[in-house]
Amino acid sequence: MPNETPDGTPGTTSPHRDHEMRRRLVRGEESALAELYDAHASVVRGLAHRFLDDEEAADRVVAEVFAEVWADPGAYEPERGSLRLWLTELTQLRALRHLDAVSPAPESRALLEERIRAASAAARADRMVTAMPGSLRTALELAYVGRRDYREAAAELGVSEGEARRRMRLGLQLLSTAAARPSPRPPGPPGPPVGNGTEKAS
């Protein structure tokens, strides 16, 4: 079962739960790895497939990501972000390694980088919607899924029109913040080794 927020929405983890999961993984609890896999494997696989557009390669990335988590769970630093965010970063790096392994043409790599940026922005927006208060999320769903205007949303929510408009506006501001945040640029292939200045002249 996916992890749930206090209001019952799936897909996010609390800082306390992330710390506890890290502690259990560091102790070598196989049940913790199983729980982590059940909660996040579908997200990891979805991202890998967005990046690679290859089901077999996406499955390999999933296996590699969770193998890396099991091998070195102490690499996760909770103060830098959520466990889910760390898994997303591991997925991006593994996907890039797969692409580098087949020596993509420059134009192929440019398309991959654009795909990764778009997928990262979508993932941030998904996390933002999941993490935002239920009242804001419901207002946005009524507006963009239910096609309600703020008057109709206010009637369904049982709030004033001004309050419905405020919730919609605040929800949109949160989403625009997630979309505007720059994605980390994927690392390029390694360049030639650089000398340390101690080589002897021939």
C-alpha positions in Angstrom: 0.0 0.0 0.0 1.3 3.5 -0.8 2.2 5.7 2.1 -0.5 8.2 3.0 -0.6 11.7 4.2 -2.6 12.6 7.3 -5.7 13.4 5.1 -5.5 10.0 3.5 -3.9 10.9 0.1 -1.4 8.4 -1.3 2.2 9.0 -2.4 4.0 11.1 0.1 5.9 10.4 3.3 6.4 12.4 6.4 9.9 13.4 7.6 9.5 11.2 10.7 8.5 8.2 8.5 11.4 8.8 6.2 13.9 8.9 9.1 12.4 5.7 10.5 12.6 4.0 7.1 16.3 5.0 6.8 17.0 3.7 10.2 15.5 0.3 9.4 17.3 0.1 6.1 20.6 0.9 7.7 19.9 -1.9 10.2 19.4 -4.3 7.3 15.7 -5.0 7.8 14.5 -6.7 4.6 10.9 -5.9 5.5 11.8 -2.2 5.3 13.1 -2.7 1.7 9.9 -4.6 0.8 7.7 -1.8 2.2 9.8 0.9 0.4 9.5 -1.1 -2.9 5.7 -1.5 -2.5 5.3 2.2 -1.8 7.6 3.7 -4.5 8.4 1.1 -7.2 5.6 2.3 -9.5 6.8 5.9 -9.2 10.4 4.9 -10.0 9.3 2.8 -12.9 7.0 5.5 -14.3 9.9 8.0 -14.2 12.3 5.6 -15.8 9.9 4.8 -18.6 9.4 8.5 -19.2 13.1 9.0 -19.5 14.0 5.9 -21.6 10.8 5.1 -23.4 11.8 1.4 -23.0 10.0 -1.0 -20.8 12.9 -3.5 -20.3 15.3 -0.7 -19.6 12.9 0.9 -17.1 12.6 -2.5 -15.3 16.4 -2.6 -15.1 16.5 0.9 -13.6 13.9 -0.1 -11.0 16.0 -3.1 -9.9 19.2 -1.0 -9.9 17.7 1.8 -7.9 16.4 -0.4 -5.1 19.6 -2.5 -5.1 21.5 0.8 -4.6 19.2 1.8 -1.7 19.8 -1.6 -0.1 23.5 -1.5 -0.6 24.0 2.0 0.8 20.9 3.3 2.6 23.1 5.7 4.6 23.6 7.7 1.5 20.1 9.1 2.0 20.3 12.4 3.9 16.8 13.3 5.2 17.8 16.9 5.8 18.2 17.4 2.0 14.7 16.2 1.1 12.2 13.4 1.2 12.9 9.8 0.6 10.8 10.0 -2.5 12.8 12.8 -3.9 16.0 10.9 -3.3 14.6 7.9 -5.2 13.7 10.3 -8.1 17.3 11.6 -8.2 18.7 8.0 -8.2 16.3 7.1 -11.1 17.4 10.1 -13.1 21.1 9.2 -12.7 20.5 5.5 -13.5 18.5 6.4 -16.6 21.3 8.6 -17.8 23.8 5.9 -17.3 21.7 3.6 -19.5 21.7 6.2 -22.2 25.4 6.8 -22.0 26.0 3.1 -22.2 24.6 2.9 -25.7 26.5 6.1 -26.7 23.6 8.2 -27.9 24.1 10.8 -30.6 24.3 14.4 -29.3 20.8 15.1 -30.6 19.4 12.0 -28.8 21.0 13.1 -25.6 19.5 16.6 -26.0 16.1 15.0 -26.4 16.7 12.9 -23.3 17.7 16.0 -21.3 14.5 17.7 -22.4 12.4 14.7 -21.5 14.0 14.5 -18.1 13.4 18.2 -17.4 9.7 17.8 -18.4 9.3 14.6 -16.4 11.0 16.2 -13.4 8.6 19.2 -13.6 5.6 16.9 -13.8 6.8 14.9 -10.9 7.3 18.1 -8.8 3.8 19.2 -9.7 2.4 15.7 -8.8 4.1 15.9 -5.4 2.9 19.4 -4.8 -0.7 18.5 -5.5 -0.4 15.4 -3.3 1.2 17.4 -0.4 -1.0 20.5 -0.5 -3.8 20.8 2.0 -6.9 18.8 1.1 -9.0 22.0 0.9 -6.8 23.5 -1.8 -6.5 20.2 -3.7 -10.2 19.7 -3.8 -10.8 23.3 -5.1 -8.3 22.7 -7.9 -9.9 19.3 -8.8 -13.3 21.0 -9.0 -12.0 23.7 -11.2 -9.8 21.7 -13.6 -11.3 18.2 -13.5 -14.9 19.0 -12.7 -14.9 22.2 -14.8 -16.6 24.2 -12.1 -16.2 28.0 -11.9 -15.5 29.5 -8.5 -19.2 30.1 -7.8 -20.1 26.5 -8.4 -17.1 25.3 -6.5 -18.1 27.5 -3.5 -21.6 25.9 -3.5 -20.2 22.3 -3.6 -17.6 23.1 -0.9 -20.0 24.9 1.3 -17.8 28.0 1.5 -18.1 31.6 0.4 -17.3 32.6 -3.2 -14.4 34.6 -1.9 -13.0 31.6 0.0 -13.4 29.3 -3.1 -11.5 31.9 -5.2 -8.8 32.2 -2.6 -8.3 28.4 -2.4 -8.0 28.1 -6.2 -5.6 31.0 -6.4 -3.4 29.7 -3.7 -3.4 26.2 -5.2 -2.4 27.6 -8.6 0.4 29.7 -6.9 1.8 26.5 -5.3 1.7 24.7 -8.6 3.4 27.5 -10.5 6.1 27.5 -7.8 6.8 23.9 -8.5 6.8 24.4 -12.3 9.1 27.4 -12.1 11.8 25.6 -9.9 14.7 24.7 -12.2 15.4 21.1 -12.7 19.0 20.0 -12.1 20.8 19.7 -15.5 21.7 16.1 -16.2 25.4 15.5 -16.1 27.2 15.1 -19.4 29.5 12.2 -20.2 32.9 12.2 -18.6 35.5 14.2 -20.4 39.2 13.2 -20.9 41.3 13.1 -17.8 43.0 16.3 -16.8 46.6 16.3 -15.9 47.8 17.4 -12.5 50.7 19.4 -13.8 53.3 17.0 -12.7 53.8 15.1 -16.0 57.3 15.3 -17.4 57.8 16.9 -20.8 58.9 14.4 -23.5 
